[in-house]
Amino acid sequence: MSVAALVAARGGSERVRGKNTKPFADSTLVEIKIKQLMRLRAIDDVVLSSDDDEILGIGERLGCTVRRRPADLASSAAPMSEVYRFMATELAADTVVYANCTSPLVRDATINSVIEAFHSRAPQYDSVNTVSEVREFLLKDGVPLNYDPLNQPRSQDLPNVTYLNFAVSVLARATMIERKNVLGMSPMLYTLNQIEGIDIDTEFDFDVAEFSYIKHGGEAYLST
């Protein structure tokens, strides 16, 4: 069974300008992720999908497979369902490891573990997706979602709520095409700790991730 890692990195970014190629700890987010995936023995091919010449050039220099994405599927207005489906159709592998370069602190061992979890999963699961825990008092339109305000628990006793961080998702290519998503119909959820679960959406996230990456040892930390 062949395994391809898929890195999607478009050139445009509304909240952090050029975040995929912005200097990050003497490297860039896209370069760190490609180099990480290329050193994992469980992965047969690393495929970079982008509309951006600079990003595609980084992929070519590092020796991964590059796929130019059409401009209409690289804008912020493009439906993610169609982006997922298109990227999956360009792959030849049986299994897809979708890894966001905006999650730069996920360790090699964790990615390997998520891949192994997919290969050894029970039949009822059709994807393995990383999540992070939420231990906050959540409100929607002023109404508590996860606690009773008349019997308020301690924050550590709140119910176990998680959210998809999209750091790593593993699923069959056929499932990704059919579902137009990296989340299967019956996903197995793999919880990351706070460090590995860092996802970069804002300038603040970028600074926190870079600080944490350097503090924990950079590539030496990832390869443990």
Buried (B, 14 or more C-beta within 10 A) or exposed (E): EEBBBBBBBBBBBEEBEBBBBBEBBEBBBBBBBBBBBBEBEBBBBBBBBBBBEEBBEBBEEBEBBBBBBEEEBBEEEBEEEEBBBBBBEBBEBEBBBBBBBBBBBBBBEBBBBBBEBBEEBEEEBBBBBBBBBBEEBEEEEEEEEBBEEEEEEEEEEBEEBBEBBBBBBBBBBEBBBBBBBBBBEEBBEBEBEEBBBBBBEEEEBBEBBBEBBEEBEBBEBBEE
